[in-house]
Amino acid sequence: MSTPDPLPDSDVADEGSGPAVLFSHGTLLDRTMFAPQTTALRDRYRTIAYTSRAGTSRFGTERSLDDLVDDCLAVADAAGVERFVLLGMSVGGFMAVELALRHPERLAGLVLMATQAAAYTAEERATFGALLDPLDTDGTIPESVVEAFRPVIFGKRALAEQPDLAQRWTAKWRRRPARALYGEYRSWIDKPDRLPDLAGITIPTLVLHGEGDNGIAIDHAHAIHERLPNSTFAPVADAGHLVTEEQPEAVTDALASWLDDLTPWEGRS
């Protein structure tokens, strides 16, 4: 069995100046998925993109969504940021909803990207369990799991027209510890149904979702938007789960437009 690459103790990219925007990624990904957006925004916003503990030396620790909330706040606190916009993608979005419910005073805005508020169904839990429960083991993520996630993370158009994108990420997956993915999965598989709680989140929210997302169907984005009282919906055509890199210009344009319309918060002159 192959040996995983060594992982860093932490991984935070803090760039630019102005109002702070924190970026939290999804399963099997890392902070680099947001590079097209942080590069475009850093001339007028302070962009803080961080890799979750699954992609650092803390990968083997148990964590729940509450732990991931605490991790996000720790990143903000270490950066000296009191109030910020939080962009959460996939499991980052699961975490972002929990943070908005627990600490609304910390958020100037919320971006829920390629995510869901509903709980996983029994059938979904069984499917994920059959694939991922065996990963509580030494060594790297097996090729069978890499191949299973390829059509989940990447949309059909990306797989056909952006082969370098899938190759770059799957090469990372093959070097990642199996337990890194196992821990990620265990943090979200039993998430609660937060759809009934969304009405209590009055923070301005952008709901952004790829129309061809095979990881989390766009119906979940519609359900979130319908229940949030202060939300804007931005569907992205020809994009799968990794929407930030499959359609970077469309995502950046939607995000920048929404951010620029927000009431000013800390750091903006």
TORKOL-4160 file (C-alpha; in steps of 0.2 Angstrom, whole numbers, padded with zeros to 4 digits, m for minus):
269
<pt num="1" X="0000" Y="0000" Z="0000"/>
<pt num="2" X="0007" Y="0017" Z="m0005"/>
<pt num="3" X="0012" Y="0030" Z="0008"/>
<pt num="4" X="0002" Y="0047" Z="0008"/>
<pt num="5" X="0012" Y="0063" Z="0005"/>
<pt num="6" X="0016" Y="0073" Z="0020"/>
<pt num="7" X="0003" Y="0086" Z="0024"/>
<pt num="8" X="0006" Y="0104" Z="0030"/>
<pt num="9" X="0002" Y="0109" Z="0048"/>
<pt num="10" X="m0010" Y="0122" Z="0041"/>
<pt num="11" X="m0014" Y="0130" Z="0024"/>
<pt num="12" X="m0021" Y="0148" Z="0023"/>
<pt num="13" X="m0019" Y="0160" Z="0009"/>
<pt num="14" X="m0023" Y="0178" Z="0015"/>
<pt num="15" X="m0022" Y="0191" Z="0001"/>
<pt num="16" X="m0027" Y="0208" Z="m0003"/>
<pt num="17" X="m0035" Y="0221" Z="0008"/>
<pt num="18" X="m0052" Y="0228" Z="0012"/>
<pt num="19" X="m0068" Y="0219" Z="0018"/>
<pt num="20" X="m0064" Y="0201" Z="0022"/>
<pt num="21" X="m0071" Y="0186" Z="0013"/>
<pt num="22" X="m0067" Y="0169" Z="0019"/>
<pt num="23" X="m0068" Y="0154" Z="0008"/>
<pt num="24" X="m0071" Y="0136" Z="0014"/>
<pt num="25" X="m0070" Y="0121" Z="0001"/>
<pt num="26" X="m0078" Y="0105" Z="m0001"/>
<pt num="27" X="m0074" Y="0086" Z="0001"/>
<pt num="28" X="m0058" Y="0080" Z="m0008"/>
<pt num="29" X="m0054" Y="0099" Z="m0012"/>
<pt num="30" X="m0043" Y="0112" Z="m0005"/>
<pt num="31" X="m0041" Y="0131" Z="m0004"/>
<pt num="32" X="m0034" Y="0132" Z="m0022"/>
<pt num="33" X="m0051" Y="0128" Z="m0029"/>
<pt num="34" X="m0055" Y="0147" Z="m0026"/>
<pt num="35" X="m0039" Y="0154" Z="m0035"/>
<pt num="36" X="m0049" Y="0161" Z="m0050"/>
<pt num="37" X="m0060" Y="0171" Z="m0038"/>
<pt num="38" X="m0047" Y="0176" Z="m0025"/>
<pt num="39" X="m0035" Y="0182" Z="m0039"/>
<pt num="40" X="m0049" Y="0193" Z="m0046"/>
<pt num="41" X="m0056" Y="0200" Z="m0030"/>
<pt num="42" X="m0040" Y="0203" Z="m0020"/>
<pt num="43" X="m0038" Y="0221" Z="m0027"/>
<pt num="44" X="m0053" Y="0227" Z="m0017"/>
<pt num="45" X="m0057" Y="0213" Z="m0004"/>
<pt num="46" X="m0046" Y="0204" Z="0008"/>
<pt num="47" X="m0048" Y="0186" Z="0003"/>
<pt num="48" X="m0044" Y="0172" Z="0015"/>
<pt num="49" X="m0045" Y="0155" Z="0008"/>
<pt num="50" X="m0040" Y="0140" Z="0019"/>
<pt num="51" X="m0039" Y="0121" Z="0018"/>
<pt num="52" X="m0049" Y="0112" Z="0030"/>
<pt num="53" X="m0041" Y="0100" Z="0043"/>
<pt num="54" X="m0044" Y="0085" Z="0030"/>
<pt num="55" X="m0030" Y="0093" Z="0019"/>
<pt num="56" X="m0018" Y="0096" Z="0034"/>
<pt num="57" X="m0008" Y="0086" Z="0047"/>
<pt num="58" X="m0024" Y="0087" Z="0057"/>
<pt num="59" X="m0033" Y="0075" Z="0045"/>
<pt num="60" X="m0034" Y="0061" Z="0057"/>
<pt num="61" X="m0043" Y="0070" Z="0071"/>
<pt num="62" X="m0062" Y="0067" Z="0073"/>
<pt num="63" X="m0073" Y="0082" Z="0068"/>
<pt num="64" X="m0091" Y="0087" Z="0067"/>
<pt num="65" X="m0098" Y="0102" Z="0058"/>
<pt num="66" X="m0098" Y="0111" Z="0075"/>
<pt num="67" X="m0079" Y="0108" Z="0075"/>
<pt num="68" X="m0077" Y="0115" Z="0057"/>
<pt num="69" X="m0087" Y="0130" Z="0063"/>
<pt num="70" X="m0074" Y="0132" Z="0077"/>
<pt num="71" X="m0060" Y="0130" Z="0064"/>
<pt num="72" X="m0067" Y="0143" Z="0053"/>
<pt num="73" X="m0069" Y="0156" Z="0067"/>
<pt num="74" X="m0051" Y="0151" Z="0072"/>
<pt num="75" X="m0045" Y="0156" Z="0055"/>
<pt num="76" X="m0054" Y="0173" Z="0056"/>
<pt num="77" X="m0048" Y="0176" Z="0074"/>
<pt num="78" X="m0030" Y="0172" Z="0069"/>
<pt num="79" X="m0032" Y="0185" Z="0055"/>
<pt num="80" X="m0039" Y="0198" Z="0066"/>
<pt num="81" X="m0056" Y="0198" Z="0057"/>
<pt num="82" X="m0071" Y="0201" Z="0067"/>
<pt num="83" X="m0085" Y="0202" Z="0054"/>
<pt num="84" X="m0083" Y="0194" Z="0037"/>
<pt num="85" X="m0093" Y="0186" Z="0022"/>
<pt num="86" X="m0091" Y="0167" Z="0022"/>
<pt num="87" X="m0092" Y="0157" Z="0006"/>
<pt num="88" X="m0094" Y="0139" Z="0009"/>
<pt num="89" X="m0094" Y="0126" Z="m0005"/>
<pt num="90" X="m0102" Y="0109" Z="m0002"/>
<pt num="91" X="m0097" Y="0103" Z="0016"/>
<pt num="92" X="m0090" Y="0121" Z="0018"/>
<pt num="93" X="m0108" Y="0126" Z="0015"/>
<pt num="94" X="m0115" Y="0114" Z="0028"/>
<pt num="95" X="m0103" Y="0122" Z="0040"/>
<pt num="96" X="m0107" Y="0140" Z="0034"/>
<pt num="97" X="m0126" Y="0136" Z="0039"/>
<pt num="98" X="m0121" Y="0130" Z="0056"/>
<pt num="99" X="m0110" Y="0146" Z="0059"/>
<pt num="100" X="m0124" Y="0157" Z="0053"/>
<pt num="101" X="m0136" Y="0149" Z="0065"/>
<pt num="102" X="m0123" Y="0150" Z="0080"/>
<pt num="103" X="m0114" Y="0166" Z="0076"/>
<pt num="104" X="m0124" Y="0177" Z="0065"/>
<pt num="105" X="m0115" Y="0193" Z="0072"/>
<pt num="106" X="m0099" Y="0187" Z="0064"/>
<pt num="107" X="m0106" Y="0187" Z="0046"/>
<pt num="108" X="m0109" Y="0202" Z="0035"/>
<pt num="109" X="m0115" Y="0190" Z="0021"/>
<pt num="110" X="m0116" Y="0172" Z="0016"/>
<pt num="111" X="m0112" Y="0163" Z="0000"/>
<pt num="112" X="m0119" Y="0145" Z="m0001"/>
<pt num="113" X="m0111" Y="0136" Z="m0016"/>
<pt num="114" X="m0114" Y="0119" Z="m0023"/>
<pt num="115" X="m0122" Y="0114" Z="m0006"/>
<pt num="116" X="m0138" Y="0108" Z="0003"/>
<pt num="117" X="m0147" Y="0111" Z="0019"/>
<pt num="118" X="m0157" Y="0095" Z="0019"/>
<pt num="119" X="m0151" Y="0080" Z="0028"/>
<pt num="120" X="m0144" Y="0065" Z="0018"/>
<pt num="121" X="m0157" Y="0051" Z="0015"/>
<pt num="122" X="m0155" Y="0034" Z="0021"/>
<pt num="123" X="m0151" Y="0028" Z="0004"/>
<pt num="124" X="m0138" Y="0041" Z="0002"/>
<pt num="125" X="m0130" Y="0037" Z="0018"/>
<pt num="126" X="m0130" Y="0018" Z="0013"/>
<pt num="127" X="m0122" Y="0022" Z="m0003"/>
<pt num="128" X="m0108" Y="0033" Z="0004"/>
<pt num="129" X="m0105" Y="0021" Z="0018"/>
<pt num="130" X="m0102" Y="0007" Z="0007"/>
<pt num="131" X="m0089" Y="0017" Z="m0003"/>
<pt num="132" X="m0081" Y="0027" Z="0011"/>
<pt num="133" X="m0082" Y="0017" Z="0028"/>
<pt num="134" X="m0068" Y="0005" Z="0022"/>
<pt num="135" X="m0056" Y="0021" Z="0021"/>
<pt num="136" X="m0053" Y="0021" Z="0040"/>
<pt num="137" X="m0036" Y="0013" Z="0036"/>
<pt num="138" X="m0018" Y="0017" Z="0033"/>
<pt num="139" X="m0012" Y="0021" Z="0015"/>
<pt num="140" X="m0019" Y="0032" Z="0002"/>
<pt num="141" X="m0036" Y="0034" Z="m0006"/>
<pt num="142" X="m0039" Y="0018" Z="m0017"/>
<pt num="143" X="m0041" Y="0020" Z="m0036"/>
<pt num="144" X="m0059" Y="0013" Z="m0035"/>
<pt num="145" X="m0064" Y="0028" Z="m0024"/>
<pt num="146" X="m0054" Y="0040" Z="m0035"/>
<pt num="147" X="m0064" Y="0034" Z="m0050"/>
<pt num="148" X="m0081" Y="0034" Z="m0041"/>
<pt num="149" X="m0079" Y="0052" Z="m0037"/>
<pt num="150" X="m0073" Y="0058" Z="m0054"/>
<pt num="151" X="m0091" Y="0060" Z="m0061"/>
<pt num="152" X="m0097" Y="0067" Z="m0044"/>
<pt num="153" X="m0084" Y="0082" Z="m0043"/>
<pt num="154" X="m0083" Y="0086" Z="m0061"/>
<pt num="155" X="m0097" Y="0090" Z="m0073"/>
<pt num="156" X="m0099" Y="0081" Z="m0090"/>
<pt num="157" X="m0093" Y="0096" Z="m0100"/>
<pt num="158" X="m0078" Y="0098" Z="m0089"/>
<pt num="159" X="m0073" Y="0079" Z="m0091"/>
<pt num="160" X="m0075" Y="0081" Z="m0110"/>
<pt num="161" X="m0067" Y="0098" Z="m0112"/>
<pt num="162" X="m0056" Y="0101" Z="m0097"/>
<pt num="163" X="m0046" Y="0085" Z="m0095"/>
<pt num="164" X="m0032" Y="0094" Z="m0086"/>
<pt num="165" X="m0043" Y="0099" Z="m0073"/>
<pt num="166" X="m0049" Y="0082" Z="m0068"/>
<pt num="167" X="m0031" Y="0075" Z="m0070"/>
<pt num="168" X="m0024" Y="0089" Z="m0058"/>
<pt num="169" X="m0036" Y="0085" Z="m0044"/>
<pt num="170" X="m0037" Y="0066" Z="m0046"/>
<pt num="171" X="m0018" Y="0066" Z="m0044"/>
<pt num="172" X="m0020" Y="0075" Z="m0028"/>
<pt num="173" X="m0033" Y="0062" Z="m0022"/>
<pt num="174" X="m0021" Y="0048" Z="m0026"/>
<pt num="175" X="m0008" Y="0055" Z="m0014"/>
<pt num="176" X="m0020" Y="0059" Z="0000"/>
<pt num="177" X="m0022" Y="0048" Z="0016"/>
<pt num="178" X="m0037" Y="0037" Z="0015"/>
<pt num="179" X="m0042" Y="0043" Z="0033"/>
<pt num="180" X="m0042" Y="0061" Z="0027"/>
<pt num="181" X="m0057" Y="0057" Z="0016"/>
<pt num="182" X="m0065" Y="0046" Z="0029"/>
<pt num="183" X="m0064" Y="0060" Z="0042"/>
<pt num="184" X="m0072" Y="0072" Z="0030"/>
<pt num="185" X="m0086" Y="0060" Z="0026"/>
<pt num="186" X="m0089" Y="0056" Z="0044"/>
<pt num="187" X="m0091" Y="0075" Z="0048"/>
<pt num="188" X="m0106" Y="0078" Z="0036"/>
<pt num="189" X="m0114" Y="0061" Z="0033"/>
<pt num="190" X="m0126" Y="0063" Z="0048"/>
<pt num="191" X="m0129" Y="0081" Z="0046"/>
<pt num="192" X="m0146" Y="0087" Z="0052"/>
<pt num="193" X="m0160" Y="0094" Z="0041"/>
<pt num="194" X="m0157" Y="0113" Z="0042"/>
<pt num="195" X="m0171" Y="0117" Z="0029"/>
<pt num="196" X="m0183" Y="0122" Z="0043"/>
<pt num="197" X="m0170" Y="0133" Z="0051"/>
<pt num="198" X="m0166" Y="0143" Z="0036"/>
<pt num="199" X="m0180" Y="0156" Z="0039"/>
<pt num="200" X="m0171" Y="0162" Z="0054"/>
<pt num="201" X="m0155" Y="0167" Z="0044"/>
<pt num="202" X="m0158" Y="0185" Z="0038"/>
<pt num="203" X="m0140" Y="0188" Z="0033"/>
<pt num="204" X="m0139" Y="0193" Z="0014"/>
<pt num="205" X="m0135" Y="0176" Z="0005"/>
<pt num="206" X="m0130" Y="0172" Z="m0012"/>
<pt num="207" X="m0135" Y="0154" Z="m0017"/>
<pt num="208" X="m0123" Y="0149" Z="m0032"/>
<pt num="209" X="m0125" Y="0132" Z="m0040"/>
<pt num="210" X="m0119" Y="0123" Z="m0056"/>
<pt num="211" X="m0134" Y="0117" Z="m0066"/>
<pt num="212" X="m0125" Y="0101" Z="m0070"/>
<pt num="213" X="m0119" Y="0097" Z="m0052"/>
<pt num="214" X="m0119" Y="0078" Z="m0050"/>
<pt num="215" X="m0113" Y="0079" Z="m0032"/>
<pt num="216" X="m0127" Y="0089" Z="m0025"/>
<pt num="217" X="m0142" Y="0092" Z="m0037"/>
<pt num="218" X="m0147" Y="0110" Z="m0041"/>
<pt num="219" X="m0164" Y="0106" Z="m0033"/>
<pt num="220" X="m0156" Y="0108" Z="m0016"/>
<pt num="221" X="m0151" Y="0126" Z="m0021"/>
<pt num="222" X="m0169" Y="0130" Z="m0026"/>
<pt num="223" X="m0175" Y="0123" Z="m0009"/>
<pt num="224" X="m0162" Y="0134" Z="0000"/>
<pt num="225" X="m0166" Y="0150" Z="m0010"/>
<pt num="226" X="m0185" Y="0147" Z="m0007"/>
<pt num="227" X="m0183" Y="0147" Z="0012"/>
<pt num="228" X="m0170" Y="0160" Z="0015"/>
<pt num="229" X="m0178" Y="0177" Z="0017"/>
<pt num="230" X="m0164" Y="0188" Z="0010"/>
<pt num="231" X="m0156" Y="0177" Z="m0004"/>
<pt num="232" X="m0151" Y="0179" Z="m0022"/>
<pt num="233" X="m0150" Y="0164" Z="m0033"/>
<pt num="234" X="m0136" Y="0162" Z="m0046"/>
<pt num="235" X="m0137" Y="0146" Z="m0057"/>
<pt num="236" X="m0122" Y="0143" Z="m0067"/>
<pt num="237" X="m0124" Y="0134" Z="m0084"/>
<pt num="238" X="m0113" Y="0120" Z="m0090"/>
<pt num="239" X="m0105" Y="0118" Z="m0073"/>
<pt num="240" X="m0104" Y="0103" Z="m0061"/>
<pt num="241" X="m0099" Y="0102" Z="m0043"/>
<pt num="242" X="m0082" Y="0111" Z="m0045"/>
<pt num="243" X="m0091" Y="0126" Z="m0052"/>
<pt num="244" X="m0077" Y="0138" Z="m0047"/>
<pt num="245" X="m0065" Y="0130" Z="m0059"/>
<pt num="246" X="m0077" Y="0124" Z="m0072"/>
<pt num="247" X="m0084" Y="0141" Z="m0075"/>
<pt num="248" X="m0073" Y="0153" Z="m0066"/>
<pt num="249" X="m0078" Y="0169" Z="m0075"/>
<pt num="250" X="m0096" Y="0166" Z="m0072"/>
<pt num="251" X="m0094" Y="0162" Z="m0054"/>
<pt num="252" X="m0082" Y="0177" Z="m0052"/>
<pt num="253" X="m0094" Y="0189" Z="m0060"/>
<pt num="254" X="m0109" Y="0183" Z="m0050"/>
<pt num="255" X="m0099" Y="0184" Z="m0034"/>
<pt num="256" X="m0091" Y="0201" Z="m0037"/>
<pt num="257" X="m0107" Y="0209" Z="m0042"/>
<pt num="258" X="m0116" Y="0202" Z="m0026"/>
<pt num="259" X="m0102" Y="0207" Z="m0015"/>
<pt num="260" X="m0101" Y="0225" Z="m0022"/>
<pt num="261" X="m0119" Y="0227" Z="m0018"/>
<pt num="262" X="m0118" Y="0223" Z="0000"/>
<pt num="263" X="m0119" Y="0236" Z="0014"/>
<pt num="264" X="m0101" Y="0240" Z="0018"/>
<pt num="265" X="m0093" Y="0231" Z="0032"/>
<pt num="266" X="m0076" Y="0231" Z="0041"/>
<pt num="267" X="m0061" Y="0236" Z="0030"/>
<pt num="268" X="m0070" Y="0246" Z="0017"/>
<pt num="269" X="m0066" Y="0264" Z="0014"/>
